[in-house]
C-alpha cells in the first residue's frame, strides 16, 4: 500500500509539473532563434570545408595528406580550447564570453577566405577552431540558465536543427558561391552572416550573470581532473571518441571522391548535400521517437550494421548515376543517425548531476580531438596521383571505418551496462 501511495503521489506531482510549464516569452523566442542561427554558422564553417575539398586541393596545390591535416587542424584546436575553457566557463558573464569567442570565430573565418596558400589556410583553420570550439558549450550554458528543465528539450531540438539546415541550405549555398565566385566567397558568406548575428547579440541580448551568484571554492582544474580520472566516465569518453572517428574519416574526401571517382560534376554536388540534409531533417525525429520506445543499444547496433554495409558498398563504387549516389547517401545517413541519437542519449545517462557540465565539455572536446586524428589518418590512407585522377585506397578507408564501427558497438554496450546499473541503483534507493 505505501508503494502504491508513493506512485500515486509521483503521478500527481508529474501532472502538476506539466501544468506549471511556462510558455516561452518573446525574449526567450528571440534567444532560441539567435542561438540556432549562431550554431548554423559554426556548423557550416566546419562542414563546408569537406565539399570544397576537391576545389581546394586543386587551387592550393594540396595533397590528400595536406587536406586531411587542414580538416583536423580545426578539430584539434577546437577540442583543446574546449577542454581548457571547461573549468572557466562559469566565471564570466556568458554574453561577454559568447561575444569574445564568436568575434574570434568570425576573424578566423575571414582569414580562411583571405588565405592564398596551404600554410595560411592551415593557420586560419587553427584560429577558427580555437574560438569556434567553445561557442557550443557557451550556448548550451545560456540555454540552461534561461530555460527551465521542462522547456529545454524543445529548445535543444530547435537549435540542433542547425545541423540539418547547414546540409539543406548552407552547404549547397556555399558550393553555389564557390562555383560562381571562387571558394573564398563561401567563407565570406559565413563571415557576413556571422557579423549580422554578432551585432544582434551585442545590441539585443541581455547579460547572463545569474550563475556568478553561486560561489564555489573548488578549483576548476581539480574538478576537471576528477571528471577526467573517473573510470566510468572514461568509458563514455572512449565510446564517443570511437563514434566520431568513423564520420571524420569518411567526411574530408567525400566531395573529391564524388567528383573524381563517381564522376559527379561540381555543379551537381549541391544536390547531393541538399537531399542528404533533407533526409536527416526527416530521419532525426523518427529515430528520436524510436529511441524512446525500443532498446537504445539494439537500435545503435542495427544502425551500425546498416552503416557498415552501406559504407563498404559506397567506398567501392565506380561511376554511377546521380540518383543512385543520392539514394545510397540518404540510406547511409539513416544508419548514421540511428547510431548517433541512441549513443548520445545513453551517454548523457553516465555522469552525476554535479559533473554533468564538465563531462559534456570533455565529451565534446574528445569528439573533436578524435575526429582530428581520424582526418589525419584518412589523409594518410587515401592517395591521389594527380589533381584529377581517382582517389586510391578509398575502399581500404571503408574497411577501416567498418572495423572502428564494430569497436564502437562494444564501447556503447559498456555504456549501456553502466546506465542500467545506475538505473537499478536509483530504483533500489527509491
C-alpha positions as CSV (number, residue, x, y, z in Angstrom):
1,X,0.0,0.0,0.0
2,X,2.7,2.6,0.8
3,X,4.3,1.8,-2.5
4,X,1.0,2.4,-4.4
5,X,0.6,5.7,-2.5
6,X,4.1,6.8,-3.4
7,X,3.4,6.0,-7.1
8,X,0.2,8.0,-7.0
9,X,1.9,11.0,-5.4
10,X,4.6,10.9,-8.1
11,X,1.9,10.8,-10.9
12,X,0.1,13.8,-9.2
13,X,3.5,15.7,-9.0
14,X,4.2,15.0,-12.7
15,X,0.7,16.3,-13.7
16,X,1.3,19.4,-11.6
17,X,4.7,19.9,-13.3
18,X,3.1,19.7,-16.7
19,X,0.6,22.3,-15.8
20,X,3.3,24.6,-14.4
21,X,5.5,24.6,-17.6
22,X,5.6,28.3,-18.6
23,X,5.2,29.4,-22.2
24,X,8.2,30.9,-24.0
25,X,8.4,34.7,-23.6
26,X,9.1,36.8,-26.6
27,X,12.7,37.3,-25.4
28,X,13.2,33.6,-25.0
29,X,11.9,33.0,-28.5
30,X,14.4,35.6,-29.7
31,X,17.2,33.8,-27.9
32,X,16.2,30.4,-29.4
33,X,16.3,31.8,-33.0
34,X,19.6,33.7,-32.3
35,X,21.4,30.6,-30.9
36,X,20.1,28.4,-33.7
37,X,21.4,30.9,-36.3
38,X,24.7,31.1,-34.4
39,X,25.0,27.3,-34.4
40,X,24.2,27.3,-38.1
41,X,27.2,29.4,-38.9
42,X,29.6,27.5,-36.7
43,X,28.5,24.1,-38.0
44,X,28.5,25.3,-41.6
45,X,32.0,26.7,-41.2
46,X,33.3,23.3,-40.1
47,X,31.3,21.2,-42.6
48,X,31.8,23.3,-45.7
49,X,35.5,22.5,-45.9
50,X,34.7,18.9,-47.0
51,X,32.5,19.8,-50.0
52,X,35.2,22.4,-51.0
53,X,37.9,19.7,-50.8
54,X,38.2,18.9,-54.5
55,X,38.4,22.7,-55.3
56,X,40.9,23.5,-52.5
57,X,43.2,20.6,-53.4
58,X,43.4,21.8,-57.0
59,X,43.6,25.6,-56.4
60,X,46.1,25.5,-53.5
61,X,48.1,22.5,-54.8
62,X,47.4,20.4,-51.7
63,X,48.0,16.7,-51.3
64,X,45.4,14.4,-49.7
65,X,47.6,14.4,-46.5
66,X,47.7,18.2,-46.6
67,X,43.9,18.4,-46.9
68,X,43.4,15.9,-44.1
69,X,45.6,18.0,-41.8
70,X,43.6,21.1,-42.7
71,X,40.4,19.5,-41.7
72,X,41.9,18.0,-38.5
73,X,43.6,21.4,-37.5
74,X,40.1,22.8,-36.8
75,X,39.1,19.8,-34.8
76,X,42.3,19.6,-32.8
77,X,42.3,23.3,-31.9
78,X,38.5,23.2,-31.1
79,X,39.0,20.2,-28.9
80,X,41.9,21.7,-27.0
81,X,40.3,25.1,-26.5
82,X,37.0,23.4,-25.3
83,X,38.9,21.4,-22.8
84,X,40.9,24.3,-21.4
85,X,37.8,26.6,-21.3
86,X,35.7,24.0,-19.4
87,X,37.0,25.0,-16.0
88,X,36.5,28.7,-16.6
89,X,33.1,28.8,-18.4
90,X,31.2,29.7,-15.2
91,X,33.5,32.6,-14.1
92,X,32.3,35.3,-16.5
93,X,29.1,36.8,-18.0
94,X,28.1,34.3,-20.6
95,X,27.1,37.1,-23.1
96,X,30.6,38.5,-22.9
97,X,32.1,35.1,-23.4
98,X,29.9,34.5,-26.4
99,X,30.8,37.9,-27.9
100,X,34.6,37.2,-27.4
101,X,34.6,33.7,-28.9
102,X,32.2,34.5,-31.7
103,X,34.3,37.5,-32.7
104,X,37.4,35.3,-32.8
105,X,35.5,32.8,-34.9
106,X,34.5,35.4,-37.4
107,X,38.0,36.7,-37.7
108,X,39.3,33.2,-38.3
109,X,36.7,32.6,-41.0
110,X,37.7,35.8,-42.8
111,X,41.3,34.7,-42.6
112,X,40.3,31.4,-44.3
113,X,38.7,33.5,-47.1
114,X,41.9,35.6,-47.5
115,X,44.3,32.5,-47.5
116,X,46.3,32.3,-50.7
117,X,48.2,29.0,-49.9
118,X,48.0,25.8,-47.9
119,X,50.1,27.2,-44.9
120,X,47.9,30.3,-44.5
121,X,44.7,28.2,-44.8
122,X,46.0,25.8,-42.2
123,X,46.8,28.6,-39.8
124,X,43.4,30.2,-40.3
125,X,41.6,26.9,-39.6
126,X,43.5,26.6,-36.3
127,X,42.5,30.1,-35.3
128,X,38.8,29.4,-36.3
129,X,38.8,26.2,-34.3
130,X,40.3,27.8,-31.2
131,X,37.3,30.1,-30.9
132,X,34.6,28.0,-32.6
133,X,35.3,25.1,-30.3
134,X,34.0,26.9,-27.2
135,X,30.8,28.5,-28.7
136,X,28.7,25.3,-28.5
137,X,29.3,24.9,-24.7
138,X,28.7,28.6,-24.0
139,X,25.4,28.4,-26.0
140,X,24.4,25.3,-24.0
141,X,25.1,27.1,-20.7
142,X,23.0,30.0,-21.8
143,X,20.1,27.6,-22.6
144,X,20.5,26.0,-19.2
145,X,20.4,29.5,-17.5
146,X,17.5,31.0,-19.4
147,X,15.1,28.0,-19.7
148,X,13.7,25.7,-17.1
149,X,14.3,22.0,-17.4
150,X,10.9,21.3,-18.9
151,X,11.5,23.8,-21.7
152,X,15.0,22.7,-22.7
153,X,14.0,19.6,-24.8
154,X,12.1,21.8,-27.2
155,X,14.8,24.4,-27.2
156,X,17.6,22.0,-27.9
157,X,15.5,20.2,-30.6
158,X,15.1,23.5,-32.4
159,X,18.8,24.6,-32.1
160,X,20.0,21.2,-33.2
161,X,18.1,21.7,-36.5
162,X,21.1,23.8,-37.4
163,X,22.9,20.6,-38.5
164,X,20.2,19.6,-41.0
165,X,19.8,23.3,-42.1
166,X,23.5,23.5,-42.9
167,X,23.2,20.4,-45.1
168,X,20.0,21.5,-46.8
169,X,20.7,25.2,-47.2
170,X,24.2,26.1,-46.1
171,X,26.4,23.6,-48.0
172,X,24.6,23.9,-51.3
173,X,24.7,27.7,-51.0
174,X,28.4,27.6,-50.1
175,X,29.1,25.4,-53.1
176,X,27.0,27.7,-55.3
177,X,29.1,30.7,-54.2
178,X,32.3,28.7,-54.7
179,X,31.3,27.6,-58.3
180,X,30.4,31.2,-59.3
181,X,32.7,33.5,-57.3
182,X,35.5,31.3,-56.1
183,X,36.0,29.2,-52.9
184,X,36.9,32.3,-50.9
185,X,33.3,33.6,-51.3
186,X,31.9,30.6,-49.3
187,X,33.8,31.7,-46.2
188,X,33.0,35.4,-46.8
189,X,29.3,34.4,-46.9
190,X,29.6,32.7,-43.5
191,X,31.6,35.7,-42.0
192,X,29.0,38.2,-43.4
193,X,26.1,36.3,-41.7
194,X,28.2,36.0,-38.5
195,X,28.7,39.7,-38.3
196,X,25.0,40.4,-38.5
197,X,24.4,37.8,-35.7
198,X,27.2,39.3,-33.6
199,X,25.8,42.8,-33.9
200,X,22.4,41.5,-32.8
201,X,23.9,39.8,-29.8
202,X,25.7,43.0,-28.7
203,X,22.6,45.1,-29.1
204,X,19.7,42.8,-28.1
205,X,21.0,40.1,-25.7
206,X,20.8,40.8,-22.0
207,X,23.8,39.9,-19.7
208,X,23.7,36.3,-18.4
209,X,25.2,36.6,-15.0
210,X,22.9,34.7,-12.5
211,X,25.4,31.9,-12.3
212,X,28.0,34.3,-10.8
213,X,26.0,34.5,-7.6
214,X,26.9,30.8,-7.0
215,X,30.3,30.8,-5.4
216,X,32.5,27.6,-5.4
217,X,35.8,27.1,-3.6
218,X,36.6,24.1,-5.8
219,X,39.5,24.7,-8.3
220,X,38.3,24.4,-11.9
221,X,41.4,22.4,-12.7
222,X,40.7,20.0,-9.8
223,X,37.1,19.5,-10.9
224,X,38.3,18.9,-14.5
225,X,40.9,16.3,-13.3
226,X,38.4,14.5,-11.1
227,X,36.0,14.2,-14.1
228,X,38.7,13.0,-16.4
229,X,40.0,10.4,-14.0
230,X,36.6,8.8,-13.2
231,X,36.8,5.3,-14.7
232,X,33.1,5.1,-15.6
233,X,33.3,8.4,-17.4
234,X,36.3,7.2,-19.3
235,X,34.2,4.5,-20.9
236,X,31.8,7.2,-22.1
237,X,34.7,9.3,-23.5
238,X,36.1,6.3,-25.4
239,X,32.6,5.4,-26.8
240,X,32.1,8.9,-28.1
241,X,35.7,9.1,-29.5
242,X,35.3,5.8,-31.5
243,X,31.8,7.1,-32.6
244,X,33.4,10.2,-34.0
245,X,36.3,8.5,-35.8
246,X,34.2,6.9,-38.5
247,X,32.4,10.1,-39.5
248,X,35.6,12.2,-39.6
249,X,37.4,9.6,-41.7
250,X,34.8,9.5,-44.4
251,X,33.9,13.2,-44.4
252,X,37.0,15.0,-45.6
253,X,37.3,13.4,-49.0
254,X,33.6,13.0,-49.8
255,X,33.5,15.6,-52.5
256,X,36.8,14.6,-54.1
257,X,35.5,11.0,-54.2
258,X,32.2,12.1,-55.8
259,X,33.9,14.3,-58.4
260,X,36.9,12.1,-59.3
261,X,35.6,8.5,-58.8
262,X,31.9,8.7,-59.2
263,X,32.2,11.5,-61.9
264,X,29.6,13.8,-60.3
265,X,30.1,17.3,-61.6
266,X,30.8,20.2,-59.3
267,X,27.5,21.8,-60.3
268,X,25.6,18.7,-59.2
269,X,27.3,18.4,-55.8
270,X,24.9,20.8,-54.1
271,X,22.0,18.4,-55.0
272,X,23.7,15.5,-53.2
273,X,24.2,17.5,-50.0
274,X,20.7,19.1,-50.2
275,X,18.9,15.7,-50.4
276,X,21.2,14.2,-47.7
277,X,20.3,17.1,-45.4
278,X,16.7,16.8,-46.2
279,X,16.8,13.1,-45.3
280,X,18.4,14.0,-41.9
281,X,15.7,16.5,-41.2
282,X,13.0,13.8,-41.6
283,X,15.0,11.0,-40.0
284,X,16.0,12.7,-36.8
285,X,12.5,13.0,-35.2
286,X,11.7,9.4,-36.2
287,X,14.9,8.0,-34.8
288,X,14.4,10.1,-31.6
289,X,10.9,8.7,-31.0
290,X,12.1,5.2,-31.8
291,X,15.0,5.6,-29.4
292,X,12.5,6.2,-26.6
293,X,10.4,3.1,-27.4
294,X,13.0,0.4,-28.1
295,X,16.2,-0.7,-26.5
296,X,18.8,2.0,-27.3
297,X,21.7,-0.3,-27.6
298,X,20.0,-2.6,-30.1
299,X,18.9,0.4,-32.1
300,X,22.5,1.6,-32.1
301,X,23.7,-1.9,-33.2
302,X,21.2,-2.1,-36.0
303,X,22.2,1.4,-37.2
304,X,25.9,0.4,-37.0
305,X,25.4,-2.7,-39.1
306,X,23.4,-0.8,-41.7
307,X,26.1,1.9,-41.9
308,X,28.9,-0.7,-42.3
309,X,27.2,-2.4,-45.2
310,X,26.4,0.9,-47.0
311,X,29.9,2.3,-46.4
312,X,31.6,-0.8,-47.9
313,X,29.3,-0.6,-50.9
314,X,29.8,3.2,-51.2
315,X,33.6,3.2,-50.9
316,X,33.9,0.5,-53.6
317,X,31.7,2.4,-56.2
318,X,32.7,3.5,-59.6
319,X,30.8,5.9,-61.9
320,X,27.1,5.7,-61.2
321,X,24.1,7.9,-62.0
322,X,23.4,10.8,-59.7
323,X,20.1,9.4,-58.3
324,X,21.9,6.2,-57.2
325,X,24.5,8.0,-55.2
326,X,21.9,10.3,-53.6
327,X,19.8,7.2,-52.6
328,X,22.9,5.5,-51.1
329,X,23.9,8.6,-49.2
330,X,20.4,9.0,-47.8
331,X,20.4,5.4,-46.6
332,X,23.9,5.8,-45.1
333,X,22.8,8.8,-43.1
334,X,19.8,6.9,-41.9
335,X,22.2,4.4,-40.4
336,X,24.5,7.1,-39.0
337,X,21.6,8.9,-37.3
338,X,20.4,5.5,-35.9
339,X,23.8,5.4,-34.2
340,X,24.2,9.0,-33.1
341,X,20.8,9.5,-31.4
342,X,20.8,6.4,-29.1
343,X,24.5,6.7,-28.4
344,X,24.3,10.3,-27.4
345,X,21.2,9.7,-25.3
346,X,22.9,6.7,-23.5
347,X,26.0,8.8,-22.9
348,X,24.0,11.5,-21.1
349,X,23.0,8.9,-18.5
350,X,26.6,8.3,-17.3
351,X,27.6,11.5,-15.4
352,X,26.4,12.5,-12.0
353,X,24.5,15.8,-11.9
354,X,27.4,17.6,-10.2
355,X,29.8,16.6,-13.0
356,X,27.4,17.0,-15.9
357,X,28.8,20.3,-17.2
358,X,32.4,19.2,-17.1
359,X,31.6,15.8,-18.5
360,X,29.7,17.3,-21.5
361,X,32.6,19.8,-22.2
362,X,35.2,17.0,-22.1
363,X,33.0,14.7,-24.3
364,X,32.7,17.5,-26.9
365,X,36.5,18.0,-26.8
366,X,37.2,14.3,-27.1
367,X,34.9,14.2,-30.0
368,X,36.8,16.9,-31.8
369,X,40.2,15.6,-31.0
370,X,39.3,12.0,-32.1
371,X,37.9,13.5,-35.3
372,X,41.1,15.4,-35.9
373,X,43.1,12.2,-35.5
374,X,40.7,10.4,-37.9
375,X,41.1,13.1,-40.5
376,X,44.9,12.9,-40.4
377,X,44.7,9.1,-40.7
378,X,42.3,9.3,-43.6
379,X,44.7,11.7,-45.4
380,X,47.5,9.2,-45.0
381,X,45.4,6.2,-46.2
382,X,43.8,7.9,-49.3
383,X,46.1,8.8,-52.2
384,X,45.6,10.8,-55.4
385,X,48.2,10.5,-58.2
386,X,47.2,13.8,-59.9
387,X,44.7,16.5,-59.1
388,X,42.1,15.0,-61.5
389,X,42.8,11.2,-61.1
390,X,40.5,9.0,-59.0
391,X,41.2,8.6,-55.3
392,X,43.1,5.5,-54.5
393,X,42.7,3.3,-51.3
394,X,39.2,4.7,-50.7
395,X,38.0,1.1,-50.3
396,X,40.6,0.5,-47.7
397,X,39.3,3.6,-45.8
398,X,35.8,2.0,-45.9
399,X,37.1,-1.2,-44.3
400,X,39.0,0.7,-41.6
401,X,35.8,2.7,-40.8
402,X,33.8,-0.6,-40.6
403,X,36.3,-2.0,-38.1
404,X,36.1,1.1,-36.0
405,X,32.3,1.0,-36.1
406,X,32.4,-2.6,-34.8
407,X,34.7,-1.4,-31.9
408,X,32.2,1.3,-31.1
409,X,29.4,-1.3,-30.6
410,X,31.5,-2.8,-27.8
411,X,32.0,0.6,-26.1
412,X,28.3,1.6,-26.4
413,X,27.5,-1.8,-24.9
414,X,29.7,-0.9,-21.9
415,X,27.9,2.5,-21.7
416,X,24.6,0.7,-21.8
417,X,25.6,-1.6,-18.9
418,X,26.7,1.4,-16.8
419,X,23.4,3.2,-17.4
420,X,21.5,0.1,-16.5
421,X,23.5,-0.2,-13.2
422,X,22.7,3.4,-12.3
423,X,19.0,2.9,-13.0
424,X,18.9,-0.2,-10.8
425,X,20.7,1.7,-8.0
426,X,18.2,4.5,-8.3
427,X,15.3,2.2,-8.2
428,X,16.7,0.5,-5.0
429,X,17.1,3.9,-3.3
430,X,13.6,5.0,-4.1
